[in-house]
Amino acid sequence: MQVSELMTREVITVYPDTPVVEIARKMLQNDISGIPVVDRDGRLVGIVTETDLVVRNANVHFPTFLQILDARIYLTSTRHFEEELRRALGTVAADVMTREVQTVKPDDDISVAATLMVDRGLNPIPVLNDGRLEGIISRSDIIRHILAQEV
């Protein structure tokens, strides 16, 4: 079975400047776990998931460092800290979204999407066709398919 047979074609999207509060409202009102972020030309630039929003209320992990006199030597990368801080303080989609989005194609086998969901903990996954957002597939789409097979 192909992704195109299970995906949702009418995708709710937001722009990079959409306020986080509006994104949360759309997610709850439509009972969805993630919203693709598109630019004004409709190209995918990121995705905001429930996890991206929940991280705003999580504790930020400060980088580990060693202080020697006036020098501070970081024992861990500050990049992860900066990313967490950006998300925690974010007010619009561009601040909180995941920028490197894993996608699938409409003609991919459903196992490709399911494997990404399991191996990388992704949900939902945008479906791109020639770089354009054509749909979105989520765990609930696959679960509905399982249920439909039993009837």
Buried (B, 14 or more C-beta within 10 A) or exposed (E): EBBBEBBBEEBBBBEBEBEBEEBBEBBEEEEBEBBBBBEEEEEBBBBBBBBBBEBBEEEEEEBEEEEEEEEEEEEEEEEEBEEBBEBBEBEBBBBBBBEEBEBBBBEBEBEBBBEBBEEEEBBBBBBBEEEEBBBBBBBBBBEEEEEEEEE
